[in-house]
Amino acid sequence: AKAPKLYLVTREDLPDGQQAVQAAHAMMEFVVHYRDEAMDWYEDSNHLGFLAVRDERELEDLYQDAMRRGYLVTPFFEPDRGNEMTAIALEPRGRGLVRHLPLALR
């Protein structure tokens, strides 16, 4: 079986450096809001998936889909970009929602 991954999803329409930083912000939000689940993931696998969608609209759609399905997911909103949603972190159970997405920074 594959090690469970925490999925970090950002936007292809952001500069490369921002994609990485925004994903890190989303991961910190996940750790802060879901401390126990984050520790379980860390101790069990500590594997990450770093993926991308086209733009903010696709990211918002993915976030809403994850919420509807009851997955643990944390968005990050960048104050320096007018509080745009720039990345999300999604628990391993959400794999089916993101398996079709390309790797970020590919």
MOPAC internal coordinates of N, CA, C and O (Angstrom, degrees):
PM7 1SCF
backbone

  N    0.0000 0     0.00 0     0.00 0    0    0    0
  C    1.4655 1     0.00 0     0.00 0    1    0    0
  C    1.5181 1   110.04 1     0.00 0    2    1    0
  O    1.2310 1   121.37 1   -35.65 1    3    2    1
  N    1.3124 1   114.98 1   144.35 1    3    2    1
  C    1.4618 1   119.55 1   178.01 1    5    3    2
  C    1.5206 1   109.74 1   -72.76 1    6    5    3
  O    1.2310 1   121.51 1   -33.62 1    7    6    5
  N    1.3373 1   114.72 1   146.38 1    7    6    5
  C    1.4608 1   119.42 1   175.51 1    9    7    6
  C    1.5249 1   108.45 1   -66.59 1   10    9    7
  O    1.2310 1   120.20 1   -43.58 1   11   10    9
  N    1.3320 1   117.22 1   136.42 1   11   10    9
  C    1.4645 1   119.48 1   179.07 1   13   11   10
  C    1.5316 1   110.90 1   -62.77 1   14   13   11
  O    1.2310 1   121.20 1   -41.36 1   15   14   13
  N    1.3115 1   115.31 1   138.64 1   15   14   13
  C    1.4637 1   120.55 1  -179.84 1   17   15   14
  C    1.5169 1   110.75 1  -111.35 1   18   17   15
  O    1.2310 1   121.36 1   -35.10 1   19   18   17
  N    1.3234 1   114.99 1   144.90 1   19   18   17
  C    1.4517 1   121.65 1   165.17 1   21   19   18
  C    1.5211 1   104.94 1   -88.86 1   22   21   19
  O    1.2310 1   120.31 1   -54.07 1   23   22   21
  N    1.3265 1   117.01 1   125.93 1   23   22   21
  C    1.4572 1   120.66 1  -175.37 1   25   23   22
  C    1.5148 1   110.91 1   -97.38 1   26   25   23
  O    1.2310 1   120.95 1   -53.75 1   27   26   25
  N    1.3174 1   115.79 1   126.25 1   27   26   25
  C    1.4522 1   123.01 1   174.59 1   29   27   26
  C    1.5146 1   106.54 1  -108.84 1   30   29   27
  O    1.2310 1   120.67 1   -58.90 1   31   30   29
  N    1.3273 1   116.32 1   121.10 1   31   30   29
  C    1.4545 1   121.08 1  -176.44 1   33   31   30
  C    1.5206 1   108.80 1  -121.04 1   34   33   31
  O    1.2310 1   121.10 1   -54.11 1   35   34   33
  N    1.3106 1   115.51 1   125.89 1   35   34   33
  C    1.4576 1   121.68 1  -179.78 1   37   35   34
  C    1.5220 1   109.57 1  -123.99 1   38   37   35
  O    1.2310 1   120.75 1    11.42 1   39   38   37
  N    1.3124 1   116.18 1  -168.58 1   39   38   37
  C    1.4724 1   122.10 1  -173.55 1   41   39   38
  C    1.5209 1   111.35 1  -113.74 1   42   41   39
  O    1.2310 1   121.00 1   -49.84 1   43   42   41
  N    1.3205 1   115.69 1   130.16 1   43   42   41
  C    1.4649 1   121.01 1   178.03 1   45   43   42
  C    1.5215 1   112.64 1   -64.80 1   46   45   43
  O    1.2310 1   120.02 1   158.75 1   47   46   45
  N    1.3336 1   117.56 1   -21.25 1   47   46   45
  C    1.4626 1   119.84 1  -178.07 1   49   47   46
  C    1.5306 1   113.17 1   -82.96 1   50   49   47
  O    1.2310 1   120.16 1  -174.27 1   51   50   49
  N    1.3293 1   117.30 1     5.73 1   51   50   49
  C    1.4677 1   121.40 1   174.52 1   53   51   50
  C    1.5297 1   108.90 1   -99.85 1   54   53   51
  O    1.2310 1   120.18 1   -29.00 1   55   54   53
  N    1.3473 1   117.25 1   151.00 1   55   54   53
  C    1.4657 1   119.46 1   174.44 1   57   55   54
  C    1.5347 1   110.47 1   -58.33 1   58   57   55
  O    1.2310 1   120.69 1   -28.63 1   59   58   57
  N    1.3281 1   116.29 1   151.37 1   59   58   57
  C    1.4690 1   120.97 1  -174.91 1   61   59   58
  C    1.5289 1   113.48 1   -51.24 1   62   61   59
  O    1.2310 1   120.62 1   131.43 1   63   62   61
  N    1.3298 1   116.41 1   -48.57 1   63   62   61
  C    1.4650 1   119.30 1  -178.54 1   65   63   62
  C    1.5204 1   111.75 1   -60.64 1   66   65   63
  O    1.2310 1   120.45 1   140.81 1   67   66   65
  N    1.3234 1   116.75 1   -39.19 1   67   66   65
  C    1.4648 1   120.20 1   178.67 1   69   67   66
  C    1.5299 1   110.95 1   -67.31 1   70   69   67
  O    1.2310 1   120.17 1   143.47 1   71   70   69
  N    1.3300 1   117.28 1   -36.53 1   71   70   69
  C    1.4595 1   119.31 1   178.35 1   73   71   70
  C    1.5313 1   109.94 1   -57.53 1   74   73   71
  O    1.2310 1   120.61 1   133.72 1   75   74   73
  N    1.3177 1   116.43 1   -46.28 1   75   74   73
  C    1.4633 1   120.72 1  -178.75 1   77   75   74
  C    1.5273 1   111.23 1   -64.82 1   78   77   75
  O    1.2310 1   120.68 1   133.16 1   79   78   77
  N    1.3164 1   116.31 1   -46.84 1   79   78   77
  C    1.4676 1   120.61 1  -177.45 1   81   79   78
  C    1.5287 1   111.25 1   -66.35 1   82   81   79
  O    1.2310 1   120.18 1   137.99 1   83   82   81
  N    1.3322 1   117.25 1   -42.01 1   83   82   81
  C    1.4593 1   120.08 1  -179.39 1   85   83   82
  C    1.5289 1   110.69 1   -64.51 1   86   85   83
  O    1.2310 1   120.50 1   140.96 1   87   86   85
  N    1.3320 1   116.66 1   -39.04 1   87   86   85
  C    1.4670 1   120.40 1   177.12 1   89   87   86
  C    1.5284 1   110.52 1   -62.71 1   90   89   87
  O    1.2310 1   120.46 1   140.32 1   91   90   89
  N    1.3227 1   116.72 1   -39.68 1   91   90   89
  C    1.4711 1   120.42 1   177.65 1   93   91   90
  C    1.5256 1   110.54 1   -63.47 1   94   93   91
  O    1.2310 1   120.33 1   139.46 1   95   94   93
  N    1.3231 1   116.98 1   -40.54 1   95   94   93
  C    1.4694 1   120.41 1   176.11 1   97   95   94
  C    1.5322 1   110.58 1   -59.86 1   98   97   95
  O    1.2310 1   120.34 1   134.57 1   99   98   97
  N    1.3269 1   116.96 1   -45.43 1   99   98   97
  C    1.4696 1   120.59 1  -179.10 1  101   99   98
  C    1.5284 1   110.35 1   -62.37 1  102  101   99
  O    1.2310 1   120.41 1   141.56 1  103  102  101
  N    1.3285 1   116.83 1   -38.44 1  103  102  101
  C    1.4591 1   120.45 1   178.43 1  105  103  102
  C    1.5330 1   111.05 1   -64.24 1  106  105  103
  O    1.2310 1   120.64 1   138.46 1  107  106  105
  N    1.3295 1   116.38 1   -41.54 1  107  106  105
  C    1.4643 1   119.08 1   177.95 1  109  107  106
  C    1.5196 1   111.21 1   -63.61 1  110  109  107
  O    1.2310 1   120.45 1   141.41 1  111  110  109
  N    1.3320 1   116.74 1   -38.59 1  111  110  109
  C    1.4624 1   119.62 1   176.14 1  113  111  110
  C    1.5283 1   110.05 1   -59.49 1  114  113  111
  O    1.2310 1   120.66 1   138.26 1  115  114  113
  N    1.3229 1   116.34 1   -41.74 1  115  114  113
  C    1.4625 1   120.63 1   179.71 1  117  115  114
  C    1.5302 1   110.45 1   -62.30 1  118  117  115
  O    1.2310 1   120.71 1   133.13 1  119  118  117
  N    1.3227 1   116.24 1   -46.87 1  119  118  117
  C    1.4748 1   121.13 1  -178.84 1  121  119  118
  C    1.5289 1   111.03 1   -61.54 1  122  121  119
  O    1.2310 1   120.54 1   138.14 1  123  122  121
  N    1.3308 1   116.58 1   -41.86 1  123  122  121
  C    1.4612 1   121.12 1  -178.75 1  125  123  122
  C    1.5325 1   111.42 1   -68.76 1  126  125  123
  O    1.2310 1   120.31 1   137.19 1  127  126  125
  N    1.3435 1   117.01 1   -42.81 1  127  126  125
  C    1.4607 1   120.76 1  -175.27 1  129  127  126
  C    1.5241 1   113.80 1   -82.75 1  130  129  127
  O    1.2310 1   120.34 1   151.62 1  131  130  129
  N    1.3286 1   116.95 1   -28.38 1  131  130  129
  C    1.4738 1   121.52 1  -177.13 1  133  131  130
  C    1.5233 1   109.88 1  -128.57 1  134  133  131
  O    1.2310 1   121.45 1  -121.23 1  135  134  133
  N    1.3210 1   114.83 1    58.77 1  135  134  133
  C    1.4664 1   121.11 1  -172.65 1  137  135  134
  C    1.5309 1   112.29 1   -55.13 1  138  137  135
  O    1.2310 1   119.89 1   132.02 1  139  138  137
  N    1.3300 1   117.81 1   -47.98 1  139  138  137
  C    1.4709 1   120.38 1  -176.69 1  141  139  138
  C    1.5235 1   111.61 1   -64.59 1  142  141  139
  O    1.2310 1   120.63 1   134.39 1  143  142  141
  N    1.3313 1   116.41 1   -45.61 1  143  142  141
  C    1.4634 1   120.15 1   179.82 1  145  143  142
  C    1.5304 1   110.96 1   -65.71 1  146  145  143
  O    1.2310 1   120.76 1   142.64 1  147  146  145
  N    1.3349 1   116.15 1   -37.36 1  147  146  145
  C    1.4664 1   120.18 1   178.05 1  149  147  146
  C    1.5296 1   110.33 1   -64.29 1  150  149  147
  O    1.2310 1   120.16 1   139.12 1  151  150  149
  N    1.3322 1   117.30 1   -40.88 1  151  150  149
  C    1.4678 1   120.09 1   178.40 1  153  151  150
  C    1.5250 1   111.04 1   -66.85 1  154  153  151
  O    1.2310 1   120.26 1   140.20 1  155  154  153
  N    1.3369 1   117.11 1   -39.80 1  155  154  153
  C    1.4694 1   120.10 1   176.76 1  157  155  154
  C    1.5295 1   110.39 1   -58.89 1  158  157  155
  O    1.2310 1   120.64 1   133.14 1  159  158  157
  N    1.3234 1   116.38 1   -46.86 1  159  158  157
  C    1.4650 1   121.03 1   178.39 1  161  159  158
  C    1.5253 1   110.96 1   -61.36 1  162  161  159
  O    1.2310 1   120.56 1   134.54 1  163  162  161
  N    1.3148 1   116.54 1   -45.46 1  163  162  161
  C    1.4720 1   122.22 1  -177.88 1  165  163  162
  C    1.5320 1   110.76 1   -60.25 1  166  165  163
  O    1.2310 1   120.85 1   134.92 1  167  166  165
  N    1.3260 1   115.97 1   -45.08 1  167  166  165
  C    1.4688 1   120.30 1  -177.58 1  169  167  166
  C    1.5237 1   111.85 1   -75.62 1  170  169  167
  O    1.2310 1   120.35 1   150.31 1  171  170  169
  N    1.3375 1   116.94 1   -29.69 1  171  170  169
  C    1.4559 1   121.87 1  -176.48 1  173  171  170
  C    1.5259 1   112.03 1   -81.32 1  174  173  171
  O    1.2310 1   119.82 1   136.04 1  175  174  173
  N    1.3359 1   117.95 1   -43.96 1  175  174  173
  C    1.4606 1   119.14 1  -174.93 1  177  175  174
  C    1.5272 1   114.30 1  -140.92 1  178  177  175
  O    1.2310 1   120.50 1   134.35 1  179  178  177
  N    1.3337 1   116.66 1   -45.65 1  179  178  177
  C    1.4659 1   122.65 1  -175.90 1  181  179  178
  C    1.5311 1   112.08 1    60.58 1  182  181  179
  O    1.2310 1   119.65 1  -154.99 1  183  182  181
  N    1.3245 1   118.27 1    25.01 1  183  182  181
  C    1.4656 1   122.28 1   176.98 1  185  183  182
  C    1.5245 1   110.08 1   -92.03 1  186  185  183
  O    1.2310 1   121.30 1   -38.23 1  187  186  185
  N    1.3214 1   115.12 1   141.77 1  187  186  185
  C    1.4553 1   121.79 1   179.72 1  189  187  186
  C    1.5197 1   110.72 1  -118.89 1  190  189  187
  O    1.2310 1   121.09 1   -32.82 1  191  190  189
  N    1.3226 1   115.52 1   147.18 1  191  190  189
  C    1.4501 1   121.70 1   165.88 1  193  191  190
  C    1.5152 1   107.17 1  -113.95 1  194  193  191
  O    1.2310 1   120.16 1   -50.04 1  195  194  193
  N    1.3464 1   117.31 1   129.96 1  195  194  193
  C    1.4679 1   122.02 1  -179.10 1  197  195  194
  C    1.5215 1   107.20 1  -116.70 1  198  197  195
  O    1.2310 1   121.16 1   -75.49 1  199  198  197
  N    1.3275 1   115.39 1   104.51 1  199  198  197
  C    1.4552 1   122.59 1  -169.93 1  201  199  198
  C    1.5190 1   110.97 1  -122.82 1  202  201  199
  O    1.2310 1   121.02 1    -9.89 1  203  202  201
  N    1.3299 1   115.65 1   170.11 1  203  202  201
  C    1.4598 1   118.98 1  -178.39 1  205  203  202
  C    1.5242 1   111.67 1  -141.69 1  206  205  203
  O    1.2310 1   122.00 1   -32.72 1  207  206  205
  N    1.3295 1   113.78 1   147.28 1  207  206  205
  C    1.4614 1   122.44 1   168.39 1  209  207  206
  C    1.5268 1   106.94 1  -112.20 1  210  209  207
  O    1.2310 1   120.62 1    -8.01 1  211  210  209
  N    1.3308 1   116.42 1   171.99 1  211  210  209
  C    1.4687 1   119.79 1  -175.40 1  213  211  210
  C    1.5209 1   113.85 1   -67.19 1  214  213  211
  O    1.2310 1   120.64 1   134.24 1  215  214  213
  N    1.3447 1   116.38 1   -45.76 1  215  214  213
  C    1.4649 1   118.34 1  -168.86 1  217  215  214
  C    1.5268 1   110.56 1  -157.49 1  218  217  215
  O    1.2310 1   120.92 1     4.11 1  219  218  217
  N    1.3284 1   115.84 1  -175.89 1  219  218  217
  C    1.4617 1   120.91 1  -176.60 1  221  219  218
  C    1.5252 1   111.44 1   -62.56 1  222  221  219
  O    1.2310 1   120.02 1   141.64 1  223  222  221
  N    1.3079 1   117.57 1   -38.36 1  223  222  221
  C    1.4649 1   119.86 1  -178.86 1  225  223  222
  C    1.5296 1   111.25 1   -61.84 1  226  225  223
  O    1.2310 1   120.34 1   135.16 1  227  226  225
  N    1.3337 1   116.96 1   -44.84 1  227  226  225
  C    1.4701 1   120.33 1   178.17 1  229  227  226
  C    1.5232 1   110.93 1   -63.78 1  230  229  227
  O    1.2310 1   120.76 1   142.18 1  231  230  229
  N    1.3368 1   116.15 1   -37.82 1  231  230  229
  C    1.4642 1   119.98 1   179.44 1  233  231  230
  C    1.5317 1   110.00 1   -65.83 1  234  233  231
  O    1.2310 1   120.26 1   136.61 1  235  234  233
  N    1.3164 1   117.10 1   -43.39 1  235  234  233
  C    1.4668 1   120.96 1   178.50 1  237  235  234
  C    1.5306 1   110.75 1   -62.83 1  238  237  235
  O    1.2310 1   120.50 1   139.39 1  239  238  237
  N    1.3369 1   116.65 1   -40.61 1  239  238  237
  C    1.4680 1   120.14 1   177.99 1  241  239  238
  C    1.5272 1   110.90 1   -61.91 1  242  241  239
  O    1.2310 1   120.79 1   136.11 1  243  242  241
  N    1.3238 1   116.09 1   -43.89 1  243  242  241
  C    1.4624 1   120.95 1   179.25 1  245  243  242
  C    1.5303 1   110.77 1   -63.02 1  246  245  243
  O    1.2310 1   120.93 1   136.13 1  247  246  245
  N    1.3263 1   115.83 1   -43.87 1  247  246  245
  C    1.4636 1   120.93 1   178.04 1  249  247  246
  C    1.5282 1   110.95 1   -59.24 1  250  249  247
  O    1.2310 1   120.41 1   132.32 1  251  250  249
  N    1.3311 1   116.83 1   -47.68 1  251  250  249
  C    1.4675 1   120.55 1  -179.44 1  253  251  250
  C    1.5281 1   111.36 1   -63.35 1  254  253  251
  O    1.2310 1   120.24 1   140.56 1  255  254  253
  N    1.3171 1   117.15 1   -39.44 1  255  254  253
  C    1.4589 1   122.09 1   178.15 1  257  255  254
  C    1.5334 1   110.33 1   -61.81 1  258  257  255
  O    1.2310 1   120.79 1   135.13 1  259  258  257
  N    1.3245 1   116.09 1   -44.87 1  259  258  257
  C    1.4689 1   120.85 1   178.72 1  261  259  258
  C    1.5299 1   110.64 1   -62.16 1  262  261  259
  O    1.2310 1   120.56 1   137.32 1  263  262  261
  N    1.3254 1   116.54 1   -42.68 1  263  262  261
  C    1.4633 1   120.84 1   179.54 1  265  263  262
  C    1.5322 1   110.90 1   -63.05 1  266  265  263
  O    1.2310 1   120.71 1   134.72 1  267  266  265
  N    1.3378 1   116.24 1   -45.28 1  267  266  265
  C    1.4632 1   120.67 1   179.81 1  269  267  266
  C    1.5242 1   111.65 1   -58.34 1  270  269  267
  O    1.2310 1   120.81 1   144.57 1  271  270  269
  N    1.3285 1   116.06 1   -35.43 1  271  270  269
  C    1.4684 1   120.47 1  -177.85 1  273  271  270
  C    1.5315 1   112.71 1   -85.23 1  274  273  271
  O    1.2310 1   120.75 1   178.07 1  275  274  273
  N    1.3300 1   116.17 1    -1.93 1  275  274  273
  C    1.4537 1   119.73 1   176.30 1  277  275  274
  C    1.5160 1   115.12 1    80.66 1  278  277  275
  O    1.2310 1   120.24 1  -160.52 1  279  278  277
  N    1.3295 1   117.15 1    19.48 1  279  278  277
  C    1.4651 1   120.36 1   177.73 1  281  279  278
  C    1.5181 1   110.11 1   -80.87 1  282  281  279
  O    1.2310 1   120.79 1   -27.42 1  283  282  281
  N    1.3222 1   116.09 1   152.58 1  283  282  281
  C    1.4603 1   121.00 1   172.83 1  285  283  282
  C    1.5239 1   107.26 1   -76.76 1  286  285  283
  O    1.2310 1   120.88 1   -57.29 1  287  286  285
  N    1.3148 1   115.92 1   122.71 1  287  286  285
  C    1.4621 1   121.01 1  -177.03 1  289  287  286
  C    1.5188 1   108.63 1  -150.56 1  290  289  287
  O    1.2310 1   120.78 1   -40.34 1  291  290  289
  N    1.3197 1   116.11 1   139.66 1  291  290  289
  C    1.4628 1   120.32 1   178.74 1  293  291  290
  C    1.5215 1   109.43 1  -127.71 1  294  293  291
  O    1.2310 1   120.63 1   -53.68 1  295  294  293
  N    1.3257 1   116.40 1   126.32 1  295  294  293
  C    1.4583 1   120.29 1   174.74 1  297  295  294
  C    1.5248 1   109.99 1   -88.84 1  298  297  295
  O    1.2310 1   121.27 1   -21.32 1  299  298  297
  N    1.3218 1   115.18 1   158.68 1  299  298  297
  C    1.4639 1   119.21 1   168.70 1  301  299  298
  C    1.5203 1   108.10 1  -123.33 1  302  301  299
  O    1.2310 1   121.24 1   -45.58 1  303  302  301
  N    1.3283 1   115.23 1   134.42 1  303  302  301
  C    1.4658 1   123.07 1   179.47 1  305  303  302
  C    1.5240 1   107.71 1  -114.20 1  306  305  303
  O    1.2310 1   120.50 1   -58.98 1  307  306  305
  N    1.3159 1   116.65 1   121.02 1  307  306  305
  C    1.4702 1   121.04 1  -175.38 1  309  307  306
  C    1.5256 1   111.73 1   -86.74 1  310  309  307
  O    1.2310 1   120.63 1   -66.27 1  311  310  309
  N    1.3530 1   116.41 1   113.73 1  311  310  309
  C    1.4664 1   120.21 1   179.32 1  313  311  310
  C    1.5319 1   112.85 1   -57.73 1  314  313  311
  O    1.2310 1   120.17 1   144.26 1  315  314  313
  N    1.3359 1   117.28 1   -35.74 1  315  314  313
  C    1.4662 1   120.57 1  -177.99 1  317  315  314
  C    1.5245 1   113.08 1   -74.46 1  318  317  315
  O    1.2310 1   120.35 1   175.08 1  319  318  317
  N    1.3379 1   116.93 1    -4.92 1  319  318  317
  C    1.4673 1   121.16 1   176.92 1  321  319  318
  C    1.5337 1   110.06 1  -120.44 1  322  321  319
  O    1.2310 1   120.51 1  -145.28 1  323  322  321
  N    1.3348 1   116.62 1    34.72 1  323  322  321
  C    1.4621 1   120.34 1   178.35 1  325  323  322
  C    1.5186 1   112.74 1    65.97 1  326  325  323
  O    1.2310 1   120.78 1  -147.94 1  327  326  325
  N    1.3347 1   116.12 1    32.06 1  327  326  325
  C    1.4652 1   122.78 1  -179.47 1  329  327  326
  C    1.5243 1   113.68 1    59.90 1  330  329  327
  O    1.2310 1   120.65 1  -146.45 1  331  330  329
  N    1.3369 1   116.36 1    33.55 1  331  330  329
  C    1.4625 1   120.25 1   171.95 1  333  331  330
  C    1.5249 1   108.63 1   -66.13 1  334  333  331
  O    1.2310 1   120.51 1   -32.20 1  335  334  333
  N    1.3374 1   116.63 1   147.80 1  335  334  333
  C    1.4583 1   120.45 1   170.07 1  337  335  334
  C    1.5271 1   106.97 1   -74.72 1  338  337  335
  O    1.2310 1   120.76 1   -58.32 1  339  338  337
  N    1.3259 1   116.15 1   121.68 1  339  338  337
  C    1.4659 1   120.22 1  -174.54 1  341  339  338
  C    1.5205 1   113.52 1  -112.77 1  342  341  339
  O    1.2310 1   119.94 1   159.68 1  343  342  341
  N    1.3259 1   117.73 1   -20.32 1  343  342  341
  C    1.4649 1   120.76 1  -179.82 1  345  343  342
  C    1.5252 1   109.18 1  -165.29 1  346  345  343
  O    1.2310 1   121.31 1   -20.25 1  347  346  345
  N    1.3375 1   115.11 1   159.75 1  347  346  345
  C    1.4602 1   121.28 1   171.23 1  349  347  346
  C    1.5260 1   108.56 1  -134.05 1  350  349  347
  O    1.2310 1   121.60 1   -23.12 1  351  350  349
  N    1.3161 1   114.54 1   156.88 1  351  350  349
  C    1.4656 1   121.61 1   168.89 1  353  351  350
  C    1.5252 1   106.22 1  -116.33 1  354  353  351
  O    1.2310 1   120.75 1   -45.11 1  355  354  353
  N    1.3292 1   116.16 1   134.89 1  355  354  353
  C    1.4608 1   122.83 1  -173.70 1  357  355  354
  C    1.5147 1   109.99 1  -129.86 1  358  357  355
  O    1.2310 1   120.88 1   -46.99 1  359  358  357
  N    1.3208 1   115.93 1   133.01 1  359  358  357
  C    1.4662 1   121.09 1  -179.08 1  361  359  358
  C    1.5338 1   111.61 1   -62.47 1  362  361  359
  O    1.2310 1   120.75 1   -20.14 1  363  362  361
  N    1.3496 1   116.17 1   159.86 1  363  362  361
  C    1.4715 1   120.72 1  -178.14 1  365  363  362
  C    1.5298 1   114.87 1   -54.92 1  366  365  363
  O    1.2310 1   119.59 1   146.77 1  367  366  365
  N    1.3386 1   118.38 1   -33.23 1  367  366  365
  C    1.4744 1   119.70 1  -179.89 1  369  367  366
  C    1.5246 1   112.67 1   -61.97 1  370  369  367
  O    1.2310 1   120.00 1   163.31 1  371  370  369
  N    1.3255 1   117.60 1   -16.69 1  371  370  369
  C    1.4596 1   121.80 1  -179.40 1  373  371  370
  C    1.5165 1   113.91 1   -83.98 1  374  373  371
  O    1.2310 1   119.68 1  -170.04 1  375  374  373
  N    1.3031 1   118.22 1     9.96 1  375  374  373
  C    1.4674 1   122.47 1  -175.66 1  377  375  374
  C    1.5267 1   113.17 1   -50.74 1  378  377  375
  O    1.2310 1   120.60 1   138.02 1  379  378  377
  N    1.3252 1   116.46 1   -41.98 1  379  378  377
  C    1.4549 1   119.63 1  -177.96 1  381  379  378
  C    1.5214 1   113.88 1   -60.71 1  382  381  379
  O    1.2310 1   120.54 1   153.20 1  383  382  381
  N    1.3180 1   116.58 1   -26.80 1  383  382  381
  C    1.4676 1   120.57 1  -179.94 1  385  383  382
  C    1.5239 1   112.44 1   -75.85 1  386  385  383
  O    1.2310 1   120.48 1   157.21 1  387  386  385
  N    1.3297 1   116.69 1   -22.79 1  387  386  385
  C    1.4737 1   119.56 1  -171.75 1  389  387  386
  C    1.5260 1   113.86 1  -120.43 1  390  389  387
  O    1.2310 1   119.77 1   176.80 1  391  390  389
  N    1.3229 1   118.04 1    -3.20 1  391  390  389
  C    1.4778 1   119.20 1  -173.43 1  393  391  390
  C    1.5201 1   113.03 1   -61.09 1  394  393  391
  O    1.2310 1   120.32 1   157.15 1  395  394  393
  N    1.3422 1   116.99 1   -22.85 1  395  394  393
  C    1.4640 1   120.77 1  -179.51 1  397  395  394
  C    1.5287 1   112.81 1   -85.59 1  398  397  395
  O    1.2310 1   119.86 1   169.97 1  399  398  397
  N    1.3280 1   117.88 1   -10.03 1  399  398  397
  C    1.4646 1   120.79 1  -174.57 1  401  399  398
  C    1.5306 1   111.45 1   -76.99 1  402  401  399
  O    1.2310 1   120.65 1   -32.69 1  403  402  401
  N    1.3373 1   116.36 1   147.31 1  403  402  401
  C    1.4652 1   119.31 1   176.58 1  405  403  402
  C    1.5198 1   110.98 1   -75.65 1  406  405  403
  O    1.2310 1   121.04 1   -20.16 1  407  406  405
  N    1.3271 1   115.61 1   159.84 1  407  406  405
  C    1.4452 1   120.99 1   172.75 1  409  407  406
  C    1.5217 1   108.87 1   -63.90 1  410  409  407
  O    1.2310 1   120.82 1   -35.14 1  411  410  409
  N    1.3199 1   116.03 1   144.86 1  411  410  409
  C    1.4581 1   120.36 1   174.45 1  413  411  410
  C    1.5331 1   109.04 1   -70.86 1  414  413  411
  O    1.2310 1   120.81 1   -27.60 1  415  414  413
  N    1.3153 1   116.05 1   152.40 1  415  414  413
  C    1.4706 1   122.87 1   175.93 1  417  415  414
  C    1.5234 1   112.88 1    57.82 1  418  417  415
  O    1.2310 1   120.17 1  -151.41 1  419  418  417
  N    1.3142 1   117.28 1    28.59 1  419  418  417
  C    1.4736 1   119.37 1  -177.36 1  421  419  418
  C    1.5193 1   111.60 1   -75.45 1  422  421  419
  O    1.2310 1   120.10 1   180.00 1  423  422  421

